[in-house]
Structures are given as structure tokens and as C-alpha cells.
Amino acid sequence: MADPLFDDVLRRNTEPASHEESTFQFLNRAAGPFWDRVRLSTENWYQRMHPEGRGDLRNRFRSKDSLSTLAAYWEIYLHEALLRHGYDVTVHPEISGSERAPDFLAQSGESAFYLEATCFFGKERKSGEERRHNRLYDAINQLWNPNFHVWLDIENEGGSSPPGAPLRSALDDWLSSLDPDEVNASYDPGSMLDLPSFTWERMGWTVSFWAIPIKPEARGRPDSKLIGVYGTGEARFIDDKTPIRSRLGTKARRYGELDRPFVIALSCHALFVDQISITDSLYGDEAVQYSPDAGGEFETKSIRHQNGFWRGPEGPRNRRVSAILVGWNVAPWSVIETTPVIWHHPFANRPLDAELVFPSQRLDLGRGHLVEVQETRSMHEFFELPRDWPGPEEAFPDD
């Protein structure tokens, strides 16, 4: 096997990933049949790619940056999906008049299209703040208590990572002073108000903890993580649609007018991005319009702002893009759990005519309604994987 993705080593570590561990670091060391199958599937799909077309894909997959690993896997996943549809796949095909090349050219008989992969993570690479938080979480989870989990909330953050040993020592002393049966008898599981609390302050950090009693039958498990609930942090308004449109726009302009249909494959790894978010991103934000009638009453109707990727203030736009293929949280272990969806551009210069197994959304121009077509095969059938893959074993067995 040439240039394998994973190292050929004996694996014994069955622990879940730590906060500071990258996706590749975790996949490369995780032991057990569950993760063996994940590695085998990923490795086999990667090896089906032509060596001359892989470029730096292996290095990106093995990166310590988890976002790079997931982006590289998205390309591996798409290549495999095209092969399983019966397409001959050219990686980075030459484009006349351009030094740039889309990720794939898929060809089968008279059907052919270009496909470009991109990802939306809802955030960029880890900030210094996030890294400090992750170090804090990992430091706390080094402490084990047989009787309690903790609810944690960071109220103030220092300029550097807090010292782990003094924090664990203070937290251990506090938890050891509590009786889990007394706490369990005095609090409402739906409320934090009656839970005993403890606040730790040092080096500019203020971290509050609430002790959550473990049920008697579950106490003493050696694999139990101390942190049970993470605080929600500062509330803020989330706008994912604007950066999604920006990401798609960058890809739409990248190659100019192509001689075949052009599909952008967008992998979303953001908590609040759903099908409604994608529909709004493409067709414009949904809104309610109020207008007075003859009697002075207000009538309402649903409209869309002219800020969509498909349609703007001057009418249809980005017509060189034939369709958007969207996947949600596609990762090496979630292949059969998530199904990508195709959104067809209603005004595309070159409509996509490929018959794919994925569900699709297409605008009925006569009625002004979206028409949804369901997938023709389940993902476990399409990828020829068992229904309970990568099980049946648990990812992290109790024993």
C-alpha cells in the first residue's frame, strides 16, 4: 500500500478524544473494532484515488488541524461517491485558458460535470481563547470522582492557561466534602438552583462549578469524565447564511465559464445550519411583508429578500453554477448516518442532468414551489456497508 493515511502500529488506547487532540491524532490511535472499520473504509477509499491526482491530500488529512482533516475527507468521500455512481473520475482536470482546476471531472457516457469541494465550519481555525478553554477542559478531566460529574461555566478568562494541578486539587477537596446521596435527595434534576456550587479564581480566571450526583448504580465507573455539562457561554446572534453565500461565491468565480455543468459540494460542520438555512442562503432570506388593505387592516404574505446566491436584486445570478451538493457533518465515522442533498439552480446556464442517488431540491418555476425528490438508496446500501456500521460494537465500550 503506497503512502497510507494511517500508521501501521499496535493500538491499545480506547479513550474518547481529548479536547486538544486533533481528529487525525484521535483516529490514528483509537483502538477497537469500531475504529478499525472506520480506518479501513477511509484507507480503501483513499487508495482508489489515482496517485498522481492526490496532491497534498494525504498531508492535509494527517494535519494536526482537525478542520483540514475533515476537508480532506470530504474530497475522499466525494471521489468515492462518484465512483459508486459509475463515473470515471479525473482529479484536477485541466481547464482550457486557466491555471486552476476543479477538484473532479466526472464522466459517464454523455453525462459529465465538474465538481468542486468546499467546507463551512461556522468558525475558522482555533482561536487562542478556544485553545485555552480546551486546555482547561482537559486539565479538569484528568481528575476523576466516583460520585459526581460537574457542570462548568467560565465566567472570566485569564490571558494564559490556568495551572491545572492547583485547580484539580481545589476541585478534588470540594467534591470529596460532598455526600452524593444527600445532594441527590435535595435537588431537582431539571434545575441547578439546589446543586452545591464552587467558584475557583486565579490568574484572571473565574470558573464556577456545580456538583451533579451520579446515580448510585452508575457510580465508580473508571471511564467516567468529570465534566458532565459545559456552560453555554455568552449569547450571540449567529449569521451563517452570509458566510455560506460568500464561500459559494468564491468558488463560483474561480474558474470562469466552464464547458460542462459545474457543481459545488459544500460540507457543513456548523451546529445551526440546516435545510432551511441552505434554502435561505440560495433563494434569499425569508421574511413577512405587511401591507394595508382598503379597510385599513394589514395583510401579510411571505416573501424572500433579494440576497440569495441564486437570485439577487437584479435577478438570477451565479448561473455558471449548476447545483449545490450539501453534506452535513460528513466524517469518517458518520458515512451512513448523513445524506447529502442536491439543490438545483433554477436558472443555470448548464443544468445538471446527472442521475444521483441523493435527494434533491428543485424550484418549480410555474408554481414557485420547491419540489423535493427523495433519495433512491440508503447510504448504507449505496456504500455497501452494514446497517449498523461501523458497529455493532460501541465506539467506547464500558469494559
C-alpha positions as CSV (number, residue, x, y, z in Angstrom):
1,M,0.0,0.0,0.0
2,A,1.5,3.3,-1.1
3,D,1.5,6.3,1.2
4,P,-1.1,5.0,3.6
5,L,-3.2,7.6,5.5
6,F,-2.8,5.8,8.9
7,D,0.3,4.5,10.7
8,D,0.8,0.7,11.0
9,V,1.0,0.5,14.8
10,L,-0.4,-1.6,17.6
11,R,-3.3,0.4,19.1
12,R,-4.4,0.0,22.8
13,N,-5.9,3.3,23.7
14,T,-9.7,3.1,23.8
15,E,-10.3,6.5,25.4
16,P,-12.5,9.2,23.7
17,A,-10.7,12.1,22.1
18,S,-9.5,14.8,24.4
19,H,-10.3,18.5,23.7
20,E,-6.8,19.2,22.5
21,E,-6.4,16.1,20.4
22,S,-6.9,16.6,16.7
23,T,-9.2,14.5,14.6
24,F,-6.4,12.7,12.8
25,Q,-4.4,12.1,16.1
26,F,-7.5,10.5,17.6
27,L,-8.3,8.3,14.5
28,N,-4.7,7.2,14.2
29,R,-4.6,5.9,17.8
30,A,-8.2,4.9,18.7
31,A,-8.3,1.1,19.4
32,G,-11.2,-1.3,18.9
33,P,-13.2,-2.9,16.1
34,F,-15.4,0.2,15.7
35,W,-12.4,2.4,14.8
36,D,-10.6,-0.3,12.9
37,R,-13.6,-0.3,10.4
38,V,-13.5,3.5,10.2
39,R,-9.8,3.5,9.3
40,L,-10.2,0.6,6.8
41,S,-13.0,2.3,5.0
42,T,-11.2,5.6,4.8
43,E,-8.0,4.0,3.7
44,N,-9.6,1.9,1.0
45,W,-11.4,4.9,-0.4
46,Y,-8.3,7.0,-0.4
47,Q,-6.3,4.2,-2.2
48,R,-8.9,4.2,-5.0
49,M,-7.8,7.7,-5.9
50,H,-5.2,8.0,-8.7
51,P,-1.8,8.6,-7.0
52,E,-0.9,11.4,-9.4
53,G,-4.1,13.3,-8.5
54,R,-3.9,13.2,-4.8
55,G,-1.5,16.2,-4.5
56,D,-1.2,17.1,-0.8
57,L,-4.4,15.3,0.2
58,R,-2.6,12.9,2.5
59,N,-0.7,15.7,4.3
60,R,-3.9,17.7,4.7
61,F,-5.7,14.6,6.1
62,R,-2.9,13.9,8.6
63,S,-2.8,17.5,9.7
64,K,-3.0,18.5,13.4
65,D,-5.7,20.9,12.3
66,S,-9.0,19.0,12.6
67,L,-10.7,21.2,10.0
68,S,-8.0,20.3,7.4
69,T,-8.6,16.6,8.1
70,L,-12.4,16.9,7.7
71,A,-12.0,19.0,4.5
72,A,-9.6,16.4,3.0
73,Y,-12.0,13.6,4.0
74,W,-14.8,15.4,2.2
75,E,-12.8,15.1,-1.0
76,I,-12.2,11.4,-0.4
77,Y,-15.9,10.9,0.3
78,L,-16.9,12.7,-2.9
79,H,-14.5,10.8,-5.1
80,E,-15.8,7.5,-3.7
81,A,-19.4,8.6,-4.3
82,L,-18.7,9.5,-7.9
83,L,-17.1,6.1,-8.5
84,R,-20.0,4.3,-7.0
85,H,-22.3,6.2,-9.3
86,G,-20.4,4.7,-12.2
87,Y,-18.4,7.7,-13.2
88,D,-14.9,7.8,-14.5
89,V,-13.2,10.4,-12.3
90,T,-10.4,12.7,-13.3
91,V,-8.8,14.5,-10.3
92,H,-7.9,18.2,-11.0
93,P,-8.7,18.1,-14.8
94,E,-7.0,20.7,-17.0
95,I,-9.2,23.7,-17.9
96,S,-8.5,25.5,-21.2
97,G,-7.3,29.0,-20.5
98,S,-7.0,28.6,-16.8
99,E,-4.1,27.6,-14.5
100,R,-6.6,26.5,-11.9
101,A,-8.6,23.2,-11.9
102,P,-11.7,22.0,-10.2
103,D,-11.3,19.0,-7.9
104,F,-13.0,16.5,-10.1
105,L,-14.4,15.8,-13.6
106,A,-17.0,13.0,-13.6
107,Q,-17.8,11.4,-16.9
108,S,-20.2,8.5,-17.8
109,G,-21.4,8.2,-21.4
110,E,-22.9,11.6,-22.4
111,S,-23.2,12.7,-18.7
112,A,-20.3,14.8,-17.5
113,F,-19.9,17.6,-14.9
114,Y,-17.2,19.3,-12.8
115,L,-17.3,19.1,-9.0
116,E,-15.6,21.4,-6.6
117,A,-15.4,20.6,-2.9
118,T,-15.5,23.2,-0.1
119,C,-16.4,23.3,3.6
120,F,-18.2,25.6,6.0
121,F,-17.3,25.2,9.7
122,G,-19.1,28.1,11.2
123,K,-15.7,29.3,12.5
124,E,-12.1,29.4,11.3
125,R,-9.1,27.8,12.9
126,K,-9.0,27.6,16.7
127,S,-8.5,30.9,18.4
128,G,-6.2,31.4,21.3
129,E,-9.3,31.6,23.5
130,E,-10.6,28.2,22.3
131,R,-7.2,26.6,22.8
132,R,-7.1,27.9,26.4
133,H,-10.6,26.6,27.0
134,N,-9.6,23.2,25.7
135,R,-6.5,23.0,27.9
136,L,-8.7,23.9,30.8
137,Y,-11.2,21.2,30.0
138,D,-8.5,18.6,29.5
139,A,-6.9,19.6,32.8
140,I,-10.1,19.2,34.7
141,N,-11.0,15.9,33.1
142,Q,-7.7,14.5,34.4
143,L,-9.4,14.5,37.8
144,W,-11.8,11.5,38.4
145,N,-14.5,11.4,41.1
146,P,-16.6,8.2,41.6
147,N,-19.7,10.1,42.8
148,F,-20.1,13.4,40.8
149,H,-19.9,15.0,37.4
150,V,-19.6,18.8,37.3
151,W,-21.4,21.5,35.5
152,L,-18.8,24.1,34.4
153,D,-19.1,27.7,33.4
154,I,-16.2,30.0,32.6
155,E,-17.2,33.5,33.9
156,N,-13.9,35.2,33.3
157,E,-10.9,34.2,31.3
158,G,-7.3,34.9,32.1
159,G,-4.7,35.8,29.5
160,S,-2.9,32.4,29.8
161,S,-3.9,28.8,30.5
162,P,-4.7,28.3,34.2
163,P,-2.4,26.0,36.3
164,G,-4.1,22.6,36.2
165,A,-2.7,21.0,39.4
166,P,-3.9,23.7,41.8
167,L,-7.3,23.7,40.1
168,R,-7.7,19.9,40.3
169,S,-6.5,19.9,44.0
170,A,-9.1,22.6,45.0
171,L,-11.9,20.9,43.0
172,D,-11.0,17.4,44.5
173,D,-11.1,18.8,48.0
174,W,-14.6,20.3,47.4
175,L,-16.1,17.3,45.8
176,S,-14.7,15.0,48.5
177,S,-16.5,17.1,51.1
178,L,-19.9,16.3,49.5
179,D,-22.2,13.4,50.1
180,P,-23.8,12.2,46.8
181,D,-26.9,10.8,48.4
182,E,-27.6,14.0,50.3
183,V,-27.1,16.1,47.2
184,N,-29.3,13.6,45.2
185,A,-32.1,13.9,47.7
186,S,-32.2,17.6,47.8
187,Y,-32.2,18.8,44.2
188,D,-34.5,18.9,41.3
189,P,-32.8,17.3,38.2
190,G,-34.3,19.9,36.0
191,S,-32.7,22.8,37.9
192,M,-29.3,23.9,39.0
193,L,-30.6,26.0,41.9
194,D,-30.2,23.3,44.6
195,L,-26.9,22.0,43.5
196,P,-23.8,22.7,45.6
197,S,-21.5,25.1,43.9
198,F,-17.9,26.1,44.0
199,T,-16.0,29.0,42.3
200,W,-12.3,28.9,41.6
201,E,-10.4,32.2,40.9
202,R,-6.8,32.5,39.9
203,M,-4.6,34.4,37.3
204,G,-7.6,36.3,36.0
205,W,-9.8,33.1,35.6
206,T,-13.2,32.7,37.3
207,V,-14.6,29.3,36.8
208,S,-17.8,28.1,38.6
209,F,-18.7,24.5,39.2
210,W,-21.9,22.7,40.2
211,A,-21.8,19.2,41.5
212,I,-24.1,16.8,39.7
213,P,-24.6,13.5,41.7
214,I,-24.2,10.3,39.7
215,K,-26.9,7.7,40.1
216,P,-26.0,5.1,42.6
217,E,-25.9,2.2,40.1
218,A,-23.5,4.2,37.8
219,R,-21.0,5.4,40.5
220,G,-17.4,4.4,40.4
221,R,-17.0,3.8,36.7
222,P,-13.3,4.4,35.9
223,D,-14.1,5.8,32.4
224,S,-16.4,8.5,33.6
225,K,-15.4,12.0,32.6
226,L,-15.6,14.6,35.3
227,I,-17.2,17.4,33.2
228,G,-20.8,16.5,32.5
229,V,-22.2,19.8,31.3
230,Y,-20.4,22.7,29.7
231,G,-21.7,26.2,30.2
232,T,-23.3,27.9,27.2
233,G,-21.1,30.9,27.4
234,E,-22.1,34.3,26.0
235,A,-25.2,34.5,23.9
236,R,-24.8,36.0,20.4
237,F,-26.7,36.3,17.1
238,I,-25.5,33.7,14.6
239,D,-25.5,34.5,10.9
240,D,-24.3,31.5,8.9
241,K,-26.1,32.4,5.7
242,T,-23.9,35.4,4.8
243,P,-20.6,33.5,5.1
244,I,-22.1,30.5,3.2
245,R,-23.0,32.8,0.3
246,S,-19.5,34.3,0.4
247,R,-17.9,30.8,0.4
248,L,-20.1,29.7,-2.6
249,G,-19.4,33.0,-4.4
250,T,-15.7,32.5,-4.2
251,K,-16.0,29.0,-5.7
252,A,-18.4,30.2,-8.4
253,R,-16.0,32.8,-9.7
254,R,-12.9,30.6,-9.5
255,Y,-12.9,29.0,-13.0
256,G,-15.0,31.3,-15.2
257,E,-17.5,29.8,-17.6
258,L,-16.9,26.1,-17.9
259,D,-17.9,23.9,-20.8
260,R,-19.9,21.4,-18.7
261,P,-22.2,21.7,-15.7
262,F,-20.5,22.8,-12.5
263,V,-21.4,21.5,-9.1
264,I,-20.1,23.0,-5.8
265,A,-20.1,20.4,-3.0
266,L,-20.4,22.1,0.4
267,S,-19.8,20.2,3.6
268,C,-21.3,21.9,6.6
269,H,-20.0,21.4,10.1
270,A,-21.9,24.1,11.9
271,L,-24.5,23.4,14.7
272,F,-27.3,25.6,13.4
273,V,-27.0,25.1,9.6
274,D,-30.0,23.0,8.4
275,Q,-32.0,22.7,5.2
276,I,-33.8,26.0,5.9
277,S,-30.5,27.8,6.3
278,I,-29.4,26.4,2.9
279,T,-32.7,27.3,1.2
280,D,-32.4,30.9,2.6
281,S,-28.8,31.1,1.5
282,L,-29.6,30.1,-2.1
283,Y,-33.0,31.8,-2.6
284,G,-32.8,34.7,-0.2
285,D,-33.8,35.3,3.4
286,E,-37.4,34.6,4.2
287,A,-39.4,37.5,5.5
288,V,-43.0,38.6,6.1
289,Q,-44.4,41.6,4.2
290,Y,-47.2,43.7,5.8
291,S,-49.4,45.9,3.6
292,P,-52.7,47.7,4.4
293,D,-55.9,46.7,2.6
294,A,-58.8,49.0,1.6
295,G,-60.3,48.7,5.1
296,G,-57.2,49.7,6.9
297,E,-56.3,46.2,8.0
298,F,-52.9,44.7,7.4
299,E,-52.4,41.8,5.0
300,T,-49.4,39.6,5.4
301,K,-47.5,37.4,2.9
302,S,-44.3,35.5,2.9
303,I,-41.5,36.9,0.7
304,R,-37.8,36.4,0.2
305,H,-35.2,39.2,0.2
306,Q,-33.2,39.5,-3.0
307,N,-30.0,38.5,-1.3
308,G,-29.8,34.8,-2.3
309,F,-26.9,33.1,-4.0
310,W,-29.3,32.1,-6.9
311,R,-31.1,35.4,-7.1
312,G,-30.1,39.0,-6.3
313,P,-31.5,42.5,-6.7
314,E,-31.1,42.3,-10.5
315,G,-32.5,38.8,-10.9
316,P,-30.8,35.4,-11.4
317,R,-27.1,35.3,-10.7
318,N,-24.2,32.8,-10.4
319,R,-25.8,30.9,-13.3
320,R,-22.5,29.2,-14.2
321,V,-23.1,27.0,-11.1
322,S,-25.5,24.2,-12.0
323,A,-26.2,22.9,-8.5
324,I,-25.0,22.8,-4.9
325,L,-24.5,19.5,-3.2
326,V,-24.7,19.9,0.6
327,G,-23.5,17.4,3.2
328,W,-23.9,17.8,7.0
329,N,-21.2,16.7,9.4
330,V,-19.7,14.2,7.0
331,A,-16.9,12.5,8.8
332,P,-15.1,9.1,8.6
333,W,-17.4,7.6,11.2
334,S,-20.7,9.1,10.0
335,V,-20.9,7.8,6.4
336,I,-24.3,6.0,6.7
337,E,-25.8,8.5,9.2
338,T,-25.9,11.6,7.0
339,T,-27.3,12.0,3.4
340,P,-26.2,14.9,1.2
341,V,-28.8,16.9,-0.7
342,I,-28.6,18.5,-4.2
343,W,-30.1,21.9,-4.8
344,H,-30.5,22.6,-8.5
345,H,-30.0,26.2,-9.8
346,P,-33.4,27.1,-11.4
347,F,-31.7,29.4,-13.9
348,A,-28.4,27.6,-14.5
349,N,-26.6,28.1,-17.8
350,R,-25.9,24.4,-17.9
351,P,-28.4,22.4,-15.8
352,L,-27.2,19.3,-14.1
353,D,-28.7,16.2,-15.7
354,A,-26.9,13.5,-13.7
355,E,-29.0,10.8,-12.0
356,L,-27.7,10.7,-8.5
357,V,-28.9,8.7,-5.5
358,F,-29.0,11.7,-3.2
359,P,-32.3,13.6,-2.5
360,S,-32.7,16.8,-4.4
361,Q,-34.5,20.2,-4.2
362,R,-35.7,21.9,-7.4
363,L,-37.7,25.0,-7.9
364,D,-41.0,24.6,-9.9
365,L,-40.9,27.9,-11.8
366,G,-44.6,27.7,-12.7
367,R,-45.9,27.3,-9.2
368,G,-43.0,29.0,-7.3
369,H,-42.6,26.0,-5.0
370,L,-39.7,23.8,-4.1
371,V,-40.1,20.2,-5.3
372,E,-38.2,17.6,-3.2
373,V,-37.2,14.2,-4.6
374,Q,-36.2,11.6,-2.0
375,E,-33.1,9.5,-2.2
376,T,-33.2,6.4,-4.3
377,R,-31.0,4.3,-2.0
378,S,-30.0,4.5,1.7
379,M,-26.4,5.4,2.4
380,H,-25.5,2.0,3.9
381,E,-26.8,0.3,0.7
382,F,-25.1,2.9,-1.6
383,F,-21.7,2.5,0.1
384,E,-22.2,-1.3,0.7
385,L,-21.8,-1.1,4.4
386,P,-23.8,-2.9,7.1
387,R,-26.8,-1.1,8.5
388,D,-25.1,-0.8,12.0
389,W,-21.7,0.2,10.6
390,P,-19.1,0.9,12.0
391,G,-20.5,-1.2,14.8
392,P,-22.1,-3.4,16.1
393,E,-19.5,-2.8,18.8
394,E,-19.7,0.5,20.7
395,A,-17.2,3.2,19.9
396,F,-16.2,3.4,23.5
397,P,-17.1,0.2,25.3
398,D,-17.8,0.3,29.0
399,D,-15.4,-2.5,29.9
